[in-house]
Amino acid sequence: MYYPARKTGPFAPRSRVEGTAAMPIVEVTLKEGRNKAKKAELIRNVTDTVVQTLGVQPQQVRVLLREIPGSHWGIAGKADD
């Protein structure tokens, strides 16, 4: 059985930032091999874009990087080792 989230009352979702329940989560899937500095730069740039586009605070944004080994990455029917 499905119970929709309450919009008001003591069990309503709340945010600690700016009184909104928004917490954007962005997941980026990429082939492994990039260095730590490049991944940090990507996280900063994605966060900045979400903040500007959605009007949320940086503390609300979550960026998840999912790195896939080349042997698990297929292009045109072939593994991209």
C-alpha positions as CSV (number, residue, x, y, z in Angstrom):
1,M,0.0,0.0,0.0
2,Y,1.3,3.5,-0.9
3,Y,1.1,6.4,1.6
4,P,2.0,9.8,0.1
5,A,4.3,12.0,2.1
6,R,2.6,14.5,4.4
7,K,2.9,18.1,3.3
8,T,2.1,19.6,6.7
9,G,2.3,18.6,10.3
10,P,5.0,17.1,12.5
11,F,6.0,14.4,10.1
12,A,6.3,16.7,7.0
13,P,9.7,16.7,5.3
14,R,11.7,19.7,6.3
15,S,15.0,21.2,5.2
16,R,17.5,22.8,7.5
17,V,18.3,25.3,4.7
18,E,16.0,28.1,3.6
19,G,12.8,26.3,4.8
20,T,12.5,24.1,1.7
21,A,12.4,20.3,1.4
22,A,14.4,20.4,-1.8
23,M,17.6,18.3,-1.8
24,P,18.7,17.8,-5.4
25,I,20.8,14.6,-6.0
26,V,22.8,14.5,-9.2
27,E,24.4,11.2,-10.2
28,V,27.2,11.2,-12.8
29,T,28.3,7.9,-14.3
30,L,31.7,8.0,-15.9
31,K,34.5,5.7,-16.9
32,E,37.1,5.3,-14.2
33,G,40.5,6.8,-14.6
34,R,40.2,10.5,-13.9
35,N,42.3,12.0,-11.1
36,K,41.0,13.3,-7.8
37,A,41.4,17.0,-8.8
38,K,39.3,16.5,-12.0
39,K,36.5,14.8,-10.0
40,A,36.6,17.6,-7.4
41,E,36.3,20.1,-10.2
42,L,33.3,18.2,-11.7
43,I,31.6,18.1,-8.3
44,R,32.1,21.9,-7.8
45,N,30.8,22.7,-11.3
46,V,27.7,20.5,-11.1
47,T,26.9,21.9,-7.7
48,D,27.3,25.5,-9.0
49,T,25.0,24.7,-11.9
50,V,22.3,23.2,-9.8
51,V,22.4,26.1,-7.3
52,Q,22.1,28.6,-10.2
53,T,19.4,26.7,-12.0
54,L,17.2,25.5,-9.1
55,G,17.8,28.4,-6.7
56,V,18.9,26.1,-3.8
57,Q,21.8,26.5,-1.4
58,P,25.1,24.6,-2.1
59,Q,24.5,22.7,1.2
60,Q,21.4,21.1,-0.2
61,V,23.1,19.7,-3.3
62,R,24.4,16.1,-3.4
63,V,26.6,15.0,-6.3
64,L,27.4,11.2,-6.6
65,L,30.1,10.0,-8.9
66,R,29.8,6.4,-10.1
67,E,33.0,5.2,-11.8
68,I,32.7,2.2,-14.1
69,P,35.7,0.1,-15.1
70,G,36.5,0.1,-18.8
71,S,35.9,-3.6,-19.0
72,H,32.3,-2.9,-17.9
73,W,31.8,0.0,-20.3
74,G,30.4,-1.0,-23.7
75,I,30.4,1.1,-26.9
76,A,28.8,-0.2,-30.1
77,G,28.6,-3.7,-28.7
78,K,32.2,-3.9,-27.6
79,A,33.9,-3.5,-24.2
80,D,35.9,-0.3,-24.1
81,D,39.1,-1.5,-22.3
